[in-house]
Amino acid sequence: MTVDCVVIGAGIAGLAAARVLREQGRTVRVLEKGRGVGGRMASRRVGEARFDHGAQFFTVRSAEFAAVVERAEAAGAVTEWTHGFGTPPDGHARWRGTEGMTSLCKWMAADAEVAVELSTTVTDLRGIDTRAVILTAPVPQSLAILSFSGLLPAPDVAIRLAAIAYKPTIAVLATLDRPPGGMADHGGCQFADGADLAFVTDNQAKGISAIPALTVHLSNERSHEHWSLDDAAVVAFAESRSADLRGDASIVSTQVQRWRYAGPVAVDPDPTVVWGDDPVVAMAGEAFAGPKIEGAFLSGVAAAEAVEARLG
């Protein structure tokens, strides 16, 4: 059966797009290569520990995103975490998922009754019977799918999209034998333009882990330098650079998460790019309209609205 639209990716951009199309009465399939929804709004459980190991928080500035967050808060999916990481805090609310950052995306999918097809890798769109496709994966991955499928946009648009570059980030996840002694009560430590680290989170103080569990994000520069090193070398670096924050707490176990596409170096000026009519093709995500969670959400909405207009 032909569906109105297939959405590739069940991060916040893809789910935002699917919600808009469902509200318009469109039939939608959402395909996600991972085992769960959320994309980089990722949470992982290791025994009794739970880690946010991708995005650590989100902010709310637009009325459209605020309306969704308000409903998610009422449903118990999200809550305010803190009002800034400096001293004094800047007063602007930082939000988190109640059980990890993926909680918002799980709620969005359930609320819109979007059945996500997980563990589904798409490399060729030609066998999918649909009138439109919205791709929300990182731009290089989306362009690879479109190239193989013979659905690339006009050369000038393809060149523009191919120029979008991403920054890598490595996260080290460490369970501890006791709470870290050098962290703020809210459990977050942000290093603006830090040479070695970008962000460190005490997930227990944050409110998502039953036991002490630290997420250490290396800076983009150090992530690039350490990308090809083995996990032991990465852990040793993170351990040395986070020693003051841990205080007298000792590391019990570690895991390493590498995010090749952690965020765009620069964003495209448009919230979405759309072309074609058989099928209609649109691209969305954090590389469009802003490299933040809210930007990705608004980009997904824009892509859905553009597709709806073309489907008529």
BALOBA-1460 file (C-alpha; in Angstrom, 3 decimals):
// residues 312
<rec num="1" residu="m" x="0.000" y="0.000" z="0.000"/>
<rec num="2" residu="t" x="1.299" y="3.451" z="-0.904"/>
<rec num="3" residu="v" x="1.814" y="5.696" z="2.108"/>
<rec num="4" residu="d" x="1.808" y="9.461" z="1.937"/>
<rec num="5" residu="c" x="5.218" y="9.871" z="3.533"/>
<rec num="6" residu="v" x="8.143" y="7.825" z="4.810"/>
<rec num="7" residu="v" x="10.291" y="9.486" z="7.469"/>
<rec num="8" residu="i" x="13.867" y="8.270" z="7.796"/>
<rec num="9" residu="g" x="15.067" y="8.663" z="11.376"/>
<rec num="10" residu="a" x="13.196" y="8.717" z="14.698"/>
<rec num="11" residu="g" x="15.103" y="11.493" z="16.394"/>
<rec num="12" residu="i" x="13.236" y="14.616" z="17.395"/>
<rec num="13" residu="a" x="13.210" y="16.024" z="13.831"/>
<rec num="14" residu="g" x="11.711" y="12.867" z="12.360"/>
<rec num="15" residu="l" x="9.127" y="12.511" z="15.105"/>
<rec num="16" residu="a" x="8.163" y="16.180" z="14.845"/>
<rec num="17" residu="a" x="7.614" y="15.709" z="11.114"/>
<rec num="18" residu="a" x="5.592" y="12.535" z="11.622"/>
<rec num="19" residu="r" x="3.380" y="14.228" z="14.222"/>
<rec num="20" residu="v" x="2.548" y="17.125" z="11.893"/>
<rec num="21" residu="l" x="1.701" y="14.813" z="9.005"/>
<rec num="22" residu="r" x="-0.425" y="12.579" z="11.230"/>
<rec num="23" residu="e" x="-2.335" y="15.654" z="12.400"/>
<rec num="24" residu="q" x="-3.057" y="16.394" z="8.732"/>
<rec num="25" residu="g" x="-4.515" y="12.935" z="8.286"/>
<rec num="26" residu="r" x="-1.564" y="11.605" z="6.290"/>
<rec num="27" residu="t" x="-0.379" y="8.006" z="6.388"/>
<rec num="28" residu="v" x="3.204" y="7.871" z="7.655"/>
<rec num="29" residu="r" x="5.924" y="5.271" z="8.147"/>
<rec num="30" residu="v" x="8.891" y="6.102" z="10.388"/>
<rec num="31" residu="l" x="11.997" y="3.980" z="9.840"/>
<rec num="32" residu="e" x="14.830" y="4.007" z="12.382"/>
<rec num="33" residu="k" x="18.082" y="2.064" z="12.097"/>
<rec num="34" residu="g" x="18.672" y="2.036" z="15.855"/>
<rec num="35" residu="r" x="17.038" y="-0.084" z="18.529"/>
<rec num="36" residu="g" x="15.166" y="2.875" z="20.007"/>
<rec num="37" residu="v" x="13.927" y="6.349" z="19.237"/>
<rec num="38" residu="g" x="15.722" y="9.573" z="20.084"/>
<rec num="39" residu="g" x="18.819" y="9.773" z="17.907"/>
<rec num="40" residu="r" x="21.403" y="11.759" z="19.873"/>
<rec num="41" residu="m" x="18.837" y="12.332" z="22.618"/>
<rec num="42" residu="a" x="20.194" y="9.049" z="23.851"/>
<rec num="43" residu="s" x="20.084" y="7.262" z="27.183"/>
<rec num="44" residu="r" x="21.746" y="3.983" z="28.124"/>
<rec num="45" residu="r" x="21.284" y="1.680" z="31.093"/>
<rec num="46" residu="v" x="24.282" y="-0.217" z="32.463"/>
<rec num="47" residu="g" x="23.129" y="-2.343" z="35.388"/>
<rec num="48" residu="e" x="21.656" y="0.066" z="37.946"/>
<rec num="49" residu="a" x="23.259" y="3.049" z="36.236"/>
<rec num="50" residu="r" x="21.601" y="5.164" z="33.574"/>
<rec num="51" residu="f" x="23.492" y="7.630" z="31.408"/>
<rec num="52" residu="d" x="22.493" y="10.433" z="29.102"/>
<rec num="53" residu="h" x="25.343" y="9.963" z="26.657"/>
<rec num="54" residu="g" x="24.356" y="12.269" z="23.792"/>
<rec num="55" residu="a" x="22.570" y="15.598" z="24.222"/>
<rec num="56" residu="q" x="22.464" y="16.555" z="27.895"/>
<rec num="57" residu="f" x="19.594" y="19.058" z="27.988"/>
<rec num="58" residu="f" x="17.368" y="21.216" z="25.839"/>
<rec num="59" residu="t" x="16.058" y="24.756" z="26.027"/>
<rec num="60" residu="v" x="12.710" y="26.194" z="24.967"/>
<rec num="61" residu="r" x="12.361" y="29.491" z="23.124"/>
<rec num="62" residu="s" x="9.649" y="29.189" z="20.467"/>
<rec num="63" residu="a" x="5.920" y="29.032" z="21.162"/>
<rec num="64" residu="e" x="5.564" y="25.937" z="18.974"/>
<rec num="65" residu="f" x="8.155" y="23.915" z="20.861"/>
<rec num="66" residu="a" x="6.929" y="25.265" z="24.196"/>
<rec num="67" residu="a" x="3.442" y="23.901" z="23.510"/>
<rec num="68" residu="v" x="4.823" y="20.398" z="22.953"/>
<rec num="69" residu="v" x="7.123" y="20.571" z="25.994"/>
<rec num="70" residu="e" x="4.236" y="21.770" z="28.167"/>
<rec num="71" residu="r" x="2.186" y="18.725" z="27.195"/>
<rec num="72" residu="a" x="5.160" y="16.424" z="27.693"/>
<rec num="73" residu="e" x="5.739" y="17.891" z="31.148"/>
<rec num="74" residu="a" x="2.096" y="17.348" z="32.078"/>
<rec num="75" residu="a" x="2.472" y="13.714" z="30.958"/>
<rec num="76" residu="g" x="5.545" y="13.276" z="33.162"/>
<rec num="77" residu="a" x="8.024" y="12.863" z="30.287"/>
<rec num="78" residu="v" x="10.189" y="15.949" z="30.890"/>
<rec num="79" residu="t" x="11.096" y="18.265" z="33.734"/>
<rec num="80" residu="e" x="13.271" y="21.294" z="34.375"/>
<rec num="81" residu="w" x="16.792" y="20.313" z="35.350"/>
<rec num="82" residu="t" x="18.547" y="23.560" z="36.209"/>
<rec num="83" residu="h" x="18.641" y="27.249" z="35.320"/>
<rec num="84" residu="g" x="22.239" y="27.468" z="34.203"/>
<rec num="85" residu="f" x="25.649" y="25.934" z="34.853"/>
<rec num="86" residu="g" x="27.631" y="29.031" z="35.751"/>
<rec num="87" residu="t" x="27.999" y="30.892" z="39.037"/>
<rec num="88" residu="p" x="25.587" y="32.534" z="39.306"/>
<rec num="89" residu="p" x="23.258" y="30.618" z="36.943"/>
<rec num="90" residu="d" x="21.890" y="32.585" z="34.004"/>
<rec num="91" residu="g" x="18.269" y="31.804" z="34.954"/>
<rec num="92" residu="h" x="17.278" y="30.200" z="31.648"/>
<rec num="93" residu="a" x="15.663" y="26.785" z="32.132"/>
<rec num="94" residu="r" x="17.494" y="23.682" z="30.953"/>
<rec num="95" residu="w" x="15.181" y="20.720" z="30.517"/>
<rec num="96" residu="r" x="15.797" y="16.972" z="30.720"/>
<rec num="97" residu="g" x="13.807" y="13.807" z="30.234"/>
<rec num="98" residu="t" x="12.471" y="12.346" z="33.455"/>
<rec num="99" residu="e" x="14.088" y="8.974" z="32.743"/>
<rec num="100" residu="g" x="16.777" y="10.223" z="30.375"/>
<rec num="101" residu="m" x="16.890" y="12.447" z="27.325"/>
<rec num="102" residu="t" x="15.108" y="9.895" z="25.160"/>
<rec num="103" residu="s" x="11.957" y="10.293" z="27.286"/>
<rec num="104" residu="l" x="10.738" y="13.254" z="25.218"/>
<rec num="105" residu="c" x="11.009" y="11.342" z="21.953"/>
<rec num="106" residu="k" x="9.318" y="8.274" z="23.417"/>
<rec num="107" residu="w" x="6.436" y="10.456" z="24.559"/>
<rec num="108" residu="m" x="6.199" y="12.233" z="21.194"/>
<rec num="109" residu="a" x="5.912" y="8.929" z="19.343"/>
<rec num="110" residu="a" x="3.313" y="7.521" z="21.746"/>
<rec num="111" residu="d" x="1.287" y="10.738" z="21.891"/>
<rec num="112" residu="a" x="1.002" y="10.918" z="18.088"/>
<rec num="113" residu="e" x="0.426" y="7.153" z="17.822"/>
<rec num="114" residu="v" x="3.466" y="6.825" z="15.555"/>
<rec num="115" residu="a" x="4.608" y="3.213" z="15.307"/>
<rec num="116" residu="v" x="8.338" y="3.438" z="14.642"/>
<rec num="117" residu="e" x="9.903" y="0.551" z="12.717"/>
<rec num="118" residu="l" x="13.135" y="0.021" z="14.665"/>
<rec num="119" residu="s" x="16.340" y="-1.719" z="13.578"/>
<rec num="120" residu="t" x="15.478" y="-0.835" z="9.989"/>
<rec num="121" residu="t" x="18.421" y="0.395" z="7.931"/>
<rec num="122" residu="v" x="17.537" y="2.164" z="4.679"/>
<rec num="123" residu="t" x="20.072" y="2.331" z="1.857"/>
<rec num="124" residu="d" x="17.769" y="2.459" z="-1.171"/>
<rec num="125" residu="l" x="14.456" y="4.299" z="-1.377"/>
<rec num="126" residu="r" x="13.420" y="2.846" z="-4.723"/>
<rec num="127" residu="g" x="11.646" y="-0.141" z="-3.223"/>
<rec num="128" residu="i" x="9.558" y="1.918" z="-0.811"/>
<rec num="129" residu="d" x="6.047" y="2.736" z="-2.041"/>
<rec num="130" residu="t" x="5.497" y="6.330" z="-0.929"/>
<rec num="131" residu="r" x="4.557" y="9.735" z="-2.269"/>
<rec num="132" residu="a" x="7.112" y="11.602" z="-0.170"/>
<rec num="133" residu="v" x="10.262" y="11.039" z="1.864"/>
<rec num="134" residu="i" x="11.667" y="13.120" z="4.706"/>
<rec num="135" residu="l" x="15.272" y="12.316" z="5.628"/>
<rec num="136" residu="t" x="16.475" y="13.412" z="9.066"/>
<rec num="137" residu="a" x="19.737" y="11.478" z="9.378"/>
<rec num="138" residu="p" x="23.006" y="13.462" z="9.341"/>
<rec num="139" residu="v" x="23.375" y="15.096" z="5.930"/>
<rec num="140" residu="p" x="26.251" y="12.886" z="4.660"/>
<rec num="141" residu="q" x="24.231" y="9.750" z="5.445"/>
<rec num="142" residu="s" x="21.089" y="11.172" z="3.844"/>
<rec num="143" residu="l" x="22.992" y="12.190" z="0.706"/>
<rec num="144" residu="a" x="24.436" y="8.684" z="0.401"/>
<rec num="145" residu="i" x="20.916" y="7.203" z="0.480"/>
<rec num="146" residu="l" x="19.657" y="9.738" z="-2.053"/>
<rec num="147" residu="s" x="22.615" y="9.180" z="-4.373"/>
<rec num="148" residu="f" x="22.125" y="5.408" z="-4.393"/>
<rec num="149" residu="s" x="18.393" y="5.934" z="-4.955"/>
<rec num="150" residu="g" x="18.848" y="8.377" z="-7.837"/>
<rec num="151" residu="l" x="17.010" y="11.131" z="-5.957"/>
<rec num="152" residu="l" x="19.629" y="13.828" z="-5.484"/>
<rec num="153" residu="p" x="18.462" y="17.437" z="-5.862"/>
<rec num="154" residu="a" x="19.676" y="19.871" z="-8.499"/>
<rec num="155" residu="p" x="23.496" y="20.151" z="-8.628"/>
<rec num="156" residu="d" x="23.648" y="23.537" z="-6.914"/>
<rec num="157" residu="v" x="21.535" y="22.261" z="-4.004"/>
<rec num="158" residu="a" x="23.508" y="19.009" z="-3.785"/>
<rec num="159" residu="i" x="26.779" y="20.962" z="-3.623"/>
<rec num="160" residu="r" x="25.353" y="23.193" z="-0.899"/>
<rec num="161" residu="l" x="24.241" y="20.184" z="1.145"/>
<rec num="162" residu="a" x="27.510" y="18.315" z="0.632"/>
<rec num="163" residu="a" x="29.374" y="21.272" z="2.147"/>
<rec num="164" residu="i" x="27.674" y="20.757" z="5.528"/>
<rec num="165" residu="a" x="30.326" y="19.410" z="7.891"/>
<rec num="166" residu="y" x="29.972" y="17.918" z="11.366"/>
<rec num="167" residu="k" x="31.954" y="17.887" z="14.591"/>
<rec num="168" residu="p" x="32.752" y="14.610" z="16.393"/>
<rec num="169" residu="t" x="32.256" y="14.012" z="20.083"/>
<rec num="170" residu="i" x="33.415" y="11.175" z="22.301"/>
<rec num="171" residu="a" x="31.570" y="10.412" z="25.535"/>
<rec num="172" residu="v" x="33.066" y="8.288" z="28.308"/>
<rec num="173" residu="l" x="30.503" y="6.669" z="30.606"/>
<rec num="174" residu="a" x="31.825" y="5.788" z="34.048"/>
<rec num="175" residu="t" x="30.117" y="4.202" z="37.034"/>
<rec num="176" residu="l" x="31.602" y="5.326" z="40.347"/>
<rec num="177" residu="d" x="31.907" y="3.798" z="43.805"/>
<rec num="178" residu="r" x="30.450" y="6.948" z="45.415"/>
<rec num="179" residu="p" x="29.039" y="10.297" z="44.310"/>
<rec num="180" residu="p" x="31.635" y="12.624" z="42.744"/>
<rec num="181" residu="g" x="32.892" y="15.203" z="45.199"/>
<rec num="182" residu="g" x="33.618" y="18.073" z="42.846"/>
<rec num="183" residu="m" x="30.266" y="18.572" z="41.086"/>
<rec num="184" residu="a" x="27.499" y="21.103" z="41.646"/>
<rec num="185" residu="d" x="24.356" y="19.868" z="43.373"/>
<rec num="186" residu="h" x="22.442" y="19.741" z="40.054"/>
<rec num="187" residu="g" x="25.114" y="17.486" z="38.557"/>
<rec num="188" residu="g" x="26.069" y="19.474" z="35.463"/>
<rec num="189" residu="c" x="29.375" y="21.087" z="34.504"/>
<rec num="190" residu="q" x="29.695" y="22.892" z="31.179"/>
<rec num="191" residu="f" x="33.058" y="23.989" z="29.786"/>
<rec num="192" residu="a" x="32.496" y="26.883" z="27.395"/>
<rec num="193" residu="d" x="35.222" y="26.598" z="24.750"/>
<rec num="194" residu="g" x="37.002" y="24.049" z="26.932"/>
<rec num="195" residu="a" x="40.236" y="22.721" z="25.489"/>
<rec num="196" residu="d" x="39.813" y="19.163" z="26.749"/>
<rec num="197" residu="l" x="36.245" y="18.673" z="27.979"/>
<rec num="198" residu="a" x="32.899" y="20.014" z="26.802"/>
<rec num="199" residu="f" x="30.453" y="18.757" z="29.427"/>
<rec num="200" residu="v" x="30.421" y="16.459" z="32.449"/>
<rec num="201" residu="t" x="27.238" y="15.114" z="34.014"/>
<rec num="202" residu="d" x="26.644" y="13.345" z="37.301"/>
<rec num="203" residu="n" x="23.603" y="11.370" z="36.154"/>
<rec num="204" residu="q" x="22.594" y="10.465" z="39.710"/>
<rec num="205" residu="a" x="22.444" y="14.098" z="40.803"/>
<rec num="206" residu="k" x="20.706" y="14.890" z="37.516"/>
<rec num="207" residu="g" x="17.944" y="12.549" z="38.627"/>
<rec num="208" residu="i" x="18.061" y="9.693" z="36.111"/>
<rec num="209" residu="s" x="20.451" y="7.144" z="37.647"/>
<rec num="210" residu="a" x="20.041" y="5.041" z="40.775"/>
<rec num="211" residu="i" x="23.804" y="4.924" z="41.359"/>
<rec num="212" residu="p" x="26.709" y="7.345" z="40.733"/>
<rec num="213" residu="a" x="27.261" y="7.500" z="36.974"/>
<rec num="214" residu="l" x="29.384" y="10.079" z="35.179"/>
<rec num="215" residu="t" x="29.185" y="11.129" z="31.520"/>
<rec num="216" residu="v" x="32.359" y="12.858" z="30.352"/>
<rec num="217" residu="h" x="32.148" y="14.560" z="26.945"/>
<rec num="218" residu="l" x="35.487" y="15.362" z="25.378"/>
<rec num="219" residu="s" x="35.762" y="18.636" z="23.464"/>
<rec num="220" residu="n" x="35.354" y="18.431" z="19.698"/>
<rec num="221" residu="e" x="39.084" y="19.018" z="19.180"/>
<rec num="222" residu="r" x="40.130" y="16.293" z="21.614"/>
<rec num="223" residu="s" x="37.441" y="13.971" z="20.228"/>
<rec num="224" residu="h" x="38.948" y="14.410" z="16.776"/>
<rec num="225" residu="e" x="42.453" y="13.713" z="18.103"/>
<rec num="226" residu="h" x="41.347" y="10.605" z="20.025"/>
<rec num="227" residu="w" x="38.895" y="9.250" z="17.479"/>
<rec num="228" residu="s" x="41.047" y="6.389" z="16.207"/>
<rec num="229" residu="l" x="42.685" y="5.542" z="19.535"/>
<rec num="230" residu="d" x="41.575" y="2.492" z="21.453"/>
<rec num="231" residu="d" x="39.045" y="2.809" z="24.254"/>
<rec num="232" residu="a" x="41.676" y="2.407" z="26.973"/>
<rec num="233" residu="a" x="43.515" y="5.517" z="25.782"/>
<rec num="234" residu="v" x="40.285" y="7.498" z="25.567"/>
<rec num="235" residu="v" x="39.246" y="6.434" z="29.076"/>
<rec num="236" residu="a" x="42.680" y="7.312" z="30.489"/>
<rec num="237" residu="f" x="42.441" y="10.806" z="29.007"/>
<rec num="238" residu="a" x="38.903" y="11.385" z="30.308"/>
<rec num="239" residu="e" x="39.866" y="10.002" z="33.722"/>
<rec num="240" residu="s" x="42.819" y="12.385" z="34.067"/>
<rec num="241" residu="r" x="40.864" y="15.449" z="32.913"/>
<rec num="242" residu="s" x="37.867" y="14.769" z="35.176"/>
<rec num="243" residu="a" x="39.831" y="13.933" z="38.330"/>
<rec num="244" residu="d" x="38.990" y="17.174" z="40.128"/>
<rec num="245" residu="l" x="35.288" y="16.722" z="39.450"/>
<rec num="246" residu="r" x="35.288" y="13.147" z="40.746"/>
<rec num="247" residu="g" x="36.996" y="14.080" z="43.996"/>
<rec num="248" residu="d" x="37.596" y="10.925" z="46.057"/>
<rec num="249" residu="a" x="35.237" y="8.798" z="43.936"/>
<rec num="250" residu="s" x="36.841" y="5.905" z="42.049"/>
<rec num="251" residu="i" x="35.815" y="4.582" z="38.647"/>
<rec num="252" residu="v" x="34.276" y="1.103" z="38.743"/>
<rec num="253" residu="s" x="33.479" y="0.512" z="35.066"/>
<rec num="254" residu="t" x="33.583" y="2.417" z="31.779"/>
<rec num="255" residu="q" x="32.156" y="2.462" z="28.276"/>
<rec num="256" residu="v" x="32.993" y="4.695" z="25.328"/>
<rec num="257" residu="q" x="30.471" y="6.205" z="22.914"/>
<rec num="258" residu="r" x="31.669" y="7.867" z="19.707"/>
<rec num="259" residu="w" x="29.369" y="10.334" z="17.946"/>
<rec num="260" residu="r" x="30.756" y="10.972" z="14.462"/>
<rec num="261" residu="y" x="28.014" y="13.496" z="13.681"/>
<rec num="262" residu="a" x="27.659" y="15.281" z="17.012"/>
<rec num="263" residu="g" x="26.599" y="18.587" z="15.508"/>
<rec num="264" residu="p" x="27.076" y="20.731" z="12.402"/>
<rec num="265" residu="v" x="30.027" y="23.084" z="12.110"/>
<rec num="266" residu="a" x="27.651" y="25.610" z="10.533"/>
<rec num="267" residu="v" x="23.915" y="25.345" z="9.871"/>
<rec num="268" residu="d" x="22.070" y="25.711" z="6.604"/>
<rec num="269" residu="p" x="20.138" y="28.994" z="6.462"/>
<rec num="270" residu="d" x="16.823" y="27.282" z="5.646"/>
<rec num="271" residu="p" x="14.827" y="25.116" z="8.091"/>
<rec num="272" residu="t" x="14.340" y="22.460" z="5.404"/>
<rec num="273" residu="v" x="15.228" y="21.738" z="1.788"/>
<rec num="274" residu="v" x="12.564" y="20.200" z="-0.452"/>
<rec num="275" residu="w" x="12.480" y="19.134" z="-4.096"/>
<rec num="276" residu="g" x="10.828" y="16.724" z="-6.536"/>
<rec num="277" residu="d" x="7.303" y="15.445" z="-6.962"/>
<rec num="278" residu="d" x="7.546" y="11.668" z="-7.543"/>
<rec num="279" residu="p" x="8.383" y="11.334" z="-4.734"/>
<rec num="280" residu="v" x="8.605" y="14.640" z="-2.942"/>
<rec num="281" residu="v" x="11.906" y="14.695" z="-1.039"/>
<rec num="282" residu="a" x="12.731" y="16.844" z="2.002"/>
<rec num="283" residu="m" x="15.679" y="16.984" z="4.370"/>
<rec num="284" residu="a" x="15.537" y="18.132" z="7.976"/>
<rec num="285" residu="g" x="17.456" y="17.925" z="11.226"/>
<rec num="286" residu="e" x="19.831" y="19.854" z="13.424"/>
<rec num="287" residu="a" x="21.909" y="20.991" z="10.429"/>
<rec num="288" residu="f" x="18.921" y="23.100" z="9.381"/>
<rec num="289" residu="a" x="17.601" y="26.044" z="11.404"/>
<rec num="290" residu="g" x="19.949" y="25.501" z="14.332"/>
<rec num="291" residu="p" x="22.250" y="22.846" z="15.859"/>
<rec num="292" residu="k" x="20.105" y="22.401" z="18.939"/>
<rec num="293" residu="i" x="17.245" y="20.127" z="19.918"/>
<rec num="294" residu="e" x="14.655" y="22.844" z="19.418"/>
<rec num="295" residu="g" x="16.155" y="23.702" z="16.033"/>
<rec num="296" residu="a" x="15.883" y="20.068" z="14.945"/>
<rec num="297" residu="f" x="12.268" y="19.977" z="16.128"/>
<rec num="298" residu="l" x="11.380" y="23.119" z="14.166"/>
<rec num="299" residu="s" x="13.193" y="21.777" z="11.106"/>
<rec num="300" residu="g" x="11.095" y="18.596" z="11.222"/>
<rec num="301" residu="v" x="7.937" y="20.672" z="11.445"/>
<rec num="302" residu="a" x="9.052" y="22.790" z="8.482"/>
<rec num="303" residu="a" x="9.797" y="19.697" z="6.398"/>
<rec num="304" residu="a" x="6.380" y="18.205" z="7.136"/>
<rec num="305" residu="e" x="4.642" y="21.454" z="6.235"/>
<rec num="306" residu="a" x="6.607" y="21.689" z="2.970"/>
<rec num="307" residu="v" x="5.737" y="18.094" z="2.068"/>
<rec num="308" residu="e" x="2.060" y="18.655" z="2.928"/>
<rec num="309" residu="a" x="1.967" y="21.702" z="0.643"/>
<rec num="310" residu="r" x="3.417" y="19.720" z="-2.262"/>
<rec num="311" residu="l" x="1.177" y="16.706" z="-1.782"/>
<rec num="312" residu="g" x="-1.860" y="19.009" z="-1.930"/>
